[in-house]
Amino acid sequence: MGAPLKKALAKNDEKQTNRPLVLISVMLAMFMGAIEATIVSTAMPAIVGELGGFTLYSWVFSAYLLMNSVTVLIYGKLSDLFGRKPILFVGIFIFLVGSILCGFADSMKMLIIFRLIQGFGAGAVTPIATTIVGDIYTQEERAKIQGYLSSVWGISAVLGPAIGGFLVQYVSWHYVFWINIPLGILSIAGLYFFLNEKVDKRQHKIDYLGAVLLTAAISSLMLILVEGGAHWAWTSFQSLALFTLCAVSLFWFVLQENRAAEPMMPFNIWKERSIFIANLTSLTTGIILIGISSFLPAYVQGVMGKTPIIAGFTLTAMSIGWPIASSLSGRMLITIGYRMTSIIGGGFLIAGSLFFALMTADSGPLWAAAGSFLVGVGMGLTSTAFIVSIQSTVNWQQRGIATASNMFMRNLGNTIGAALLGGILNSRLSNYFSGHAVDGGKKLHVDSANQLLKGKGKNELTLKAREVLQDGLTLSLHTVYYAVLAAAVISLILIMFLPRKSKGSV
């Protein structure tokens, strides 16, 4: 297609699409996804305190992230085939249904099932919303606009911990899920009326087998990471069977994608070095993100003894650093390039992770907030640079799946992180409690941590029991934060391998 024809089509699309109103609608969709990520983390101690089941703590995140990780590639590919708008509508609708059901959950198992539904819809929201912006803005505009999008994610996440803490303390945790409903409805309405896209209508072959194989591989891997070392021995039949299923599914998935007419994951985009490195780094930054957002509230409330609102404040600091850095990233990409911008972001990730690795019960919430802020700056710089580079490297026909591949890798990092770090937490707690008896020689178990996170439950504990619980939780969470620091170091090492120049340079 010649350059004059491309310009004519772009001009025609711009006449039909109201870009400012579409951008607002996309921001609402991003807002919904961002507030979900932080508001649930803040409410989790209260949810566990009411529903019980501390051993299932990480599964509330893992279930959501599993379905999000699996479906993000499917939605990305479908949006390339059938257009962004109809696929995004389906995703938002499923997400809202799951949100409503989560609010009515009366047990941890029910909540986990409903989070699966919610995650099934969430896979469409962020990647397609981000791809729409890549479609309607030029390469020069994307650096600035993607910075805005990341800023909206961060600004909306600022409200998440604060609103979550307020609802938990003064209303009910059920409303942390129902707050999504008006946001989703407004986003659908804006996109329906103001986004017009032209898609070639032809017969397509959906790679269903690829989707099934990827689901099997990720699901089996997550089960191993959550249960291995805690409820199953690493050499048990269950662990070995799941390892085998994961390996076979991944191998078959690669074969399937190489022979599929329209593969769910076209591997040719991974041959671009900038995309390959950006996606690998997003995997490790996903582990960092979930390690902090999922377990920091438990540390602030359980170890430091602070309220849910204070715990929310410490997460809010990350969401303040994120939009500030995203706005700066848009300008830095033009002046110093995406590689140097990403390197600086990697340095901030390490600095923030060090704060958590060195944190103690006496450090106070301000120390935790400072670490969150630094990690937020690192995430804002790297995520914006990665998306702009990736979208500038591919054409429209692959922009949806290319954007989704980066989101998938971060979500996969979230999934692996939630499962792996949750398994580390449970395993360390179990080992600590088995070696430390409380009053009368009584041994605590992992679910005993429910009482430490439940406001009135603390008063029912003896001084010795509370001391053992807090020490065990402190030791276990420190192990989690050492893992987060390791992920930050790996992220910076990977970033150093980014090419100095690429087709995606701005």
GIBEL-V115563 format. One line per field, one symbol per residue. ss: DSSP state (H for helix, E for strand, C for the rest). psi: psi as a letter, one per 20 degrees, with the letter a starting at -180 (. if undefined). burial: # if it has 24 or more other C-alpha atoms within 12 Angstrom, else .. A space follows every 50 residues. Layout:
# GIBEL-V115563
ss->???
psi->???
burial->???
This chain:
# GIBEL-V115563
ss->CCHHHHHHHHHHHHHHCCHHHHHHHHHHHHHHHHHHHHHHHHHHHHHHHH HCCHHHHHHHHHHHHHHHHHHHHHHHHHHHHHCHHHHHHHHHHHHHHHHH HHHCCCCHHHHHHHHHHHHHHHHHHHHHHHHHHHHHCCHHHHHHHHHHHH HHHHHHHHHHHHHHHHHHHHCCCCHHHHCHHHHHHHHHHHHHHHCCCCCC CCCCCCCHHHHHHHHHHHHHHHHHHHHECCCECCCCHHHHHHHHHHHHHH HHHHHHHHHCCCCCCCHHHHHCHHHHHHHHHHHHHHHHHHHHHHHHHHHH HHHCCCCHHHHHHHHHHHHHHHHHHHHHHHHHHHHCHHHHHHHHHHHHHH HHHHHHHCCCCCCCHHHHHHHHHHHHHHHHHHHHHHHHHHHHHCCHHHHH HHHHHHHHHHHHHHHHHHHHHHHHHHHHHHHHHHCCECHHHCECCHHHHH HHHCCHHHHHCCHHHHHHHHHHHHHHHHHHHHHHHHHHHHHHHHHCCCCC CCCCCC
psi->prgghghggghghhhhpngghggggghgghgghghhhhhhghighhghhg ialhijghhhgggghghgggihhgggghhhgjqgghhhggggggghghgg hhhjpjqhggggghhggghhhhhhfgghghhgghgiqrhhhhggghhggh ggggghhghghggggggghieqihihhiihghggghgggghghippqppp orpqopmhggggggggghghghgghghpifhqqhjrggghghgggggggg ghgggghhiqgmqhnoihhiiohhggghgghhghhhggghhghhighhgh ghgikrrhgghhghhhhhighghghgghhhhhhhgirhghghgghhghgg gghhghhjqrhihrhhghhggggghggggggggggggggghihragijhg hgghhghghghhgggggggghhgggggggghghhjoqbpkjpprrgihig hhipghhhhiqrggghgggggghggghhgghhhggghgghghgghiipqh qrhjq.
burial->................###.############################## ################################################## #####.##..#############################..######### ###################...#########.##########.####... .....#########################........#..##.##..## ..##.##....######.##.############################# ##################################..############## ###########..##################################### ##############################.##..........####### #####..#..#...################################.##. ...###
